[in-house]
């Protein structure tokens, strides 16, 4: 049975409650990822992990092409069709598309892996390329179906599936490495294997039954699929451009500095990406169904208020994470990473700052999605991707992988600014300016205090003491900013 309706008297409380239910997902996956990063940096060479990172970047391009363009309208339109007379046709449309995209993924991934292997002169391990192809096949189906679970407010099922695929995939990959040898390809096969094992559970919870790919599609289902295409096709380009922003810099680094530099950059990038995921994943997953239900019910003013509250919550935690990483990033990398990867600490703060801006802009982009202005989002991503690529080609040859982090921060900043400007003409995206005016100075003072503490002779000798002292100094001053915010007259509640 579906969960209770999102149209509650207090959507902000529902949002925070649902975010709390989704939080264990990211905590579990972040914990597993942290264990993986610690192991990877000691088991694999930087060059080997660099090759794995380039394969995962390619997966990030192929999966949106095959499945993401359907995933977005599936979540967007679910509440319009179920419950309703076309609920069965909606499920039928999803089932046929999932079956066909999965079949197409087998062909694309298999042929693509063989072509890359032959083109590289066997420099790339075929087992790694085929493992990446298997991930593409599984994820092209699962990414298409999984939005149904949060749309139905099945928080427990969504949590179980997401945690099991993330944690289980990593655990299986590490088990294969220990049993079968230190080949980075086993990480990809572990992800693919766990995804395949859990796919039946996902399909059962979503009430989607795969069909023969070439079976006949009913007229009502065709109409729904056509609507999917009109809405989702621009979103596909948006996701592709987003992945260029997220991972295109790896290929620039590879071209000028080699796979080892890619490995150092990627493992540090993953470290902070999981950190910001602690905020973005539960908040984004909880916000989507609530906002869409409010919009579908014609509660446009309530949707604007809810979006403003969500942005405020996100900003409060996002700024804290960026400031904390800037304060203690260097001693933390000394504790967590192998010697070959520690030099990448210089990218942590700018990368995380860019990811915070991107995730915040995705909240503001709900305004464009409400009005089905997805083409605007494509142009925004194209502008940001162009800036990112240009800055990478300009800076990376001169300054190395640290330049890629600052290029990403600049590009994500442009993207957020464009989203905010466009939303003003639709459903305005209200930024928490008074909150930012208090917590940004508090974060800056906390960063300065943390570095002062970490440089004391009695503390500088131990990364454990540096991390503890820096965290305490930053946390104390940031808490002062938060308390000052709570005392602001007329603060939203």
N, C-alpha and C positions, 0 to 999 in steps of 0.2 A: 504494500500500500504506500502511496505517496505520502510525504510529510505534510505538515500543516501548511496552509497558504502563507505566502509572504506578505499578503495584505493585512498586516497586523496593526494595532493601534500605535505601536512603537517600533518602526522599522530599524531605528538605530540600535535598540536593544537586540532585536532579532539579528541584525548584522554582526554585532559583537559576539552574540551567543554562537552563531554559525561559524564565525571566524575561529572561536575557541574550539569548536568541534573539529574544524579542519586543521588546527594547529598541530595536533599530534602527527599528522601526515608529514609536514615539513620538518618537525623535530626528528622524527624517525629517519627520514631521508637525509637530512643534514648530518645526523649522527653517523649514518652509514657512509655518507660521502666523505666525512672527515676521516673515518677509519680507512677508507679507500685511498684518500690522498696521502695519509701517513705511510701506508704500505706501498703505494705506487712510487713515491719519491725515493724509496729505498730498494725496491725490487727491480724497477725498469730504468734503463738509461734515458736521459733527456731526449735523445734522438728517437728511441722507440716510442716513448709517450707522445712525442711530437707527431709521429705518423698516425697514432691512434686518434689524436686530437683533430687532425685533418680529415680523417674518415668520419668522425662524429660531426664535424662541420658540414660535410657533404650530406650526411643523413638529415641534418637540419634544413637542407634545401629540398631534398627529394620528398620528405614526408608531407610538407605543406602542399607540394604540387599534387600529390596523390590523395591526400585525405583532409587537409586543413580547410580547404575551400568548402567542404561539406560540413565539417565540424562546427564552424561558426553559425551558419543558418540553422543547424539542428538545435543548438542551444537557444538561438534567437527566437525561433518560431514554435518551440515545443509547447509553450503555454497557450498558443493560439489554436492548436489542433487537438490537444488532449487536456481535459475531456472535450469531446465534440464528435460530430458525425463523421469527420474525416480522420479520426484518430488511427484507425486501422490502415488507411491509405498512407498516413505519415510513417508508420512503422514499416510498411511495405516499401516505401520509397527509400528509407534508410537501409533496409536489408539488401535491396538490389544494388545500391551504390556501394555498400561495404563489400559485397561479394565481388563486384567488378573491379573496384580499386585494389583489392587484395590480389586478384589474378594479374592485373596489370603490373602491380609492384613486383611480382615474381619475375616477370619478363624484364622489366627495367633494371632491377637490382642485379639479376644474374648476368645479363649482357653487359651492363656497366662495369661490374667487377672484373669480368674477363678482359674487357677492352683496356681498363686502367692497368691491369697486370701486364698485358702484352705491350702497351705503350711505354711502360716504365722499364721495360727490359728485365722484368722479374725482380726489380729492386724493391717493389712493394710486395709483402707476403700475400699470396693468394688467399690463405686462410683468414687473414684480417679483412680483406676486401669482401670475401664471401660472408664472413660474420657480420660485417656492416650491412651487407645486402639483406641478410636475414632479419636484422633489426628493422630495416625499412619496411619489409613485408608485414611484420607483426604490428608495427606502429601505425602504418597507413590504415589499418582496419581499426585498431583500438582508439586512435585519436578521433576517428569519425564517430564512434559510438559513445565514448565516455562522457560527452557533455550531457547526455540524457540523465545521468545519475544526479548531478547537482541541480539540474532543471526540475527534477522530481523531488528535490530536497532529501534524497537518500544519502544523507551525510555518512552514515555508518558504512554502507556498501562502498561509497566512493573512497572513504578513508582506507578501508580494508584493501581495496584493489590497488590504490596508489602506493600505499606503504609496501604492500607485498611485491609489486613490480620493481619499485626502486630499491628497497633493501634486499629483496630476494635476488634480483638480477645481479647486484654487486656481490652478494654472498656466493652465488653460484659461480660467478666469474673468478673470484678469488679461490674457490675450491678447485676449479679446473686448473688454475695456475699452480697451485700447490701439488696437485696430483699428476698433471700432465706436462708441466714444465713452464718456465718463465717466458712465455710468449704472450705479447700484449693482445693477440687475437682472441684469447680466451675471455677477455673482458667483454668483447662484443658478443661472443657466443653465449656467455652467461646472461646478458641482457635479453637477447633474442629468445633463449630457451625459457626463461622465467615468464616473459611476455606471452609466449605460446601456451604455456601451461595454464596461465590465468585468463586467457582469452574466453574460454567457455563460461567462466564465472561472470565476466563483464557482460557478455551477450545475454546471459540469463537474467541478470539484474536489470538490464536495459530493455528486456523483453523484445530483443531483436534476434531473429533466426536467419542465419545465412542461407542463401538459396543458390541454385545453379546460376552461374553468371549470365548465361545467355537466355534465361527463362523470360517469359513475357511479363511486361510491366503494365499494370492497369492504367486506365486513362487518368483517374484521379491522382494516382501516384506520380504519373508523368508531369502533371501540372505542378505538383509540389516540388519535384526535382527541377523543373524549370525555374521555379521561384528560388530554390537553393542556388542555382547557377547565377541568376541575376544578382543575388546578394553576395554570394560567396566568391565569384570569380575575381572581383577587385580585391577581396580580402586575401586571395592567394598571392597576388602580387605584393600586397602589403606585408604578408608574412615572409615572403622571399626577401624583400628589401630589409625587413627586420633582421633576418638571419645574416644578411650581408653586413648589417651594422654590428651584430653580435659576434660573428666569426669570420667575416671576410678578411679581417686584418691578419689572421693566421697565414693566409696564402701570401700576403705581402711580406710578412716576416720570413716565411719559408724561402721566398725568392731571393731575398737579400742577405739573410743571416743563417738559413739552414734549419733543419728539423729540430736540432737541439734547442735553438732559441725558441722555437714554437712550443716545445715541451715545457721549458721554464715559464714562459708566458701563460700557457694554458693551465698549468696546475695551480698557479697563483690566481688566475682568473676564476677557476672553479672554486677556489677557497672562498672568495667573496661572493660569488654568484649564489652559492648555497646559503650564505649568510643573509643576503637580501631576500632570498626565497622564503626565509622564516617569516617575513612580513608580507611579501607580495602574494604568495600562493594562497594562504588562508583568507586574506582580505579580498583578493580578486575572485576567488571561488565563492565566497559568501556574498559578495556584492552583486554579482551578475544576475542571479535569479530574482533577488529582491528588487533591483532597479527595473528589470524587464517586466516584472509583474506590475509594478506601480505604473510604468509607462503604458502597458497594455490595458490597464484599468482606467486610463485617462487622468491619473493623479500626477500631472506634470509638475506642479509646484512642490508636491511632496518628494518627487524624484530629485528635484534640484536640491532641496534641503538635505535629503539623505546622501546625495553625492558630496555635498559640502562637508558633512560630518565624516564621511569615509575618507575624504582627502585630508582632513585635519588629523584623524587618527594615524593615517599613513605617514604624514609629514613628521609627526611627533616621534615616531619610531625610526623612520628612515634617516633623519638627521642624526639621531643618536648613534645609529650603526656606522654611518660614515665617519663621524667624529671619533668614535671608539677605535675603528680600524686605523684611522690616521694616527691615533695616539699610541697604539700598542702593536701595530702591524709588524714592525721589525722583530721584536722579541718573540712574537707568536710564530713567525715563520722559522726562527731559529729552533723553536721547540718542536714544530710539527713536521718540517720538511727535511729531506736529505740535503747533504751539502751541495749537491749539483743544482738544486732548485731554489736555494735561499736568496739568491740575488734578485729574484723576482718580486721581493717585497715592495719595491718602488712603484709597482703598478696598482697596489691594493686600493689606495684611497681614490685616485682618479677613476679607476674602473668602477668601484662601488658607487661613487657619485654619479657616474653616467647611468648605471643601472637603476638608481633611485629616481632619476629624472625620467627615464624611459617608463618605468612602472607607474609613476605618478601620471604621466601623460596618457597611459592606457586607461586610467580612471577617467580623465577628462574626455577621452575619445568616445566614451559611452554616449555623450551628447550627439556626436556625429553618427554613431550607430543607431540611436533612436530615430533619427531622421533619414536613415539609410543613405548617408553621405559618405559611403565607404571609399568612393573615388577620391575624395579629398584626403583621406588617410593615406591612400597610395601616393599621391603627390607629396605629402608631407614626408613619408618614408623615403621617397625618391630623392628629395632635396637633402635629407639627412645622410642618406647613403652616399650621395655624390660628394658631400662635404667630407664624410669619413674617409672615402677612398682617396680623394685628392690630398687630404692631410697626411694619410698614411704613405702615399707615394712620395710626398714631399719630405716628411719628417723621418720616417723609419730608416731609409738608407743612411741618414746622417746621425741619428741619435739612438737607433736600436729599438727594441720592443717597448721601452718605456714611452716612446712617442705614440705608439698605437693606443695606449691607455688614455693619453690626453686628447688624441684625435676622437676617440669614442665619447669622451666627456663633452667635447665641443659639439659633436653631431647630435647627441641626445638632448643637449640643451636647446639646440635649434628646433628639434622635433617637438619638444614640450612647448616651446614658445608658439609654434605654428598651431598646435592643437588648441592652446588657450585662446588665441586670437580668433580662430574659426568658430569655436564654441560660443563666443560672445553673441553671434548672430542667430544661434539656435537655442539651446538650453545652456545658459552661461555656466562655466566651470569656475566656481568661486574658490579662489585660493586663500588659504589662512594667513593673510599678510601680517596680522597682529601677532599671531603665534610665531611666525618665522622671525619677526623683528626681535623677539625675546630669546628664542632658543638658538638661533644662529650665533649671536655674540657669546651665549653661554657655551656653545660647542667650541668656539674658537678659544675662549679662555681655558676651557677644560683641556684642549689639545696642548696649549702652551704649558699649562701646569703639569700635565702628564710628562712631557718631554723634560721639563725641569727636574721632576722627581726621578725619571729614568737615568738622568746623567749624573746623579749623586754617586760618588765613588763606592759607597757601601752597597748600592743597589745595581750599579752598572755591570758588575761582574756576573750576575745571574739573570738569565732571561726569565726565570720564574718570578724573581723579585721585581724585575722591570714590568712584567705583565700585570702583576698584582698591584704595584704602586701606581702605574699608569692608569689602570682601570678605576682604581679608587679615586684618583685625582680628577679624572674626567667625569666619572659618574657623579661625584659630589657637586661639581660646578654645574653640570647639566641639570641635575635635580633642582638647583636653585632657580634656573631658568623656567623649569616646569612649574615650580611653586609660584613664581611671579606671574605666570600665565593664568594660573587658576584664580588669582586675585584680581584679574583685569575686569573692571566693571562692564557689564553687558556681554560677557563672554557667552558664546552659544553653548547650550546644554543639551 
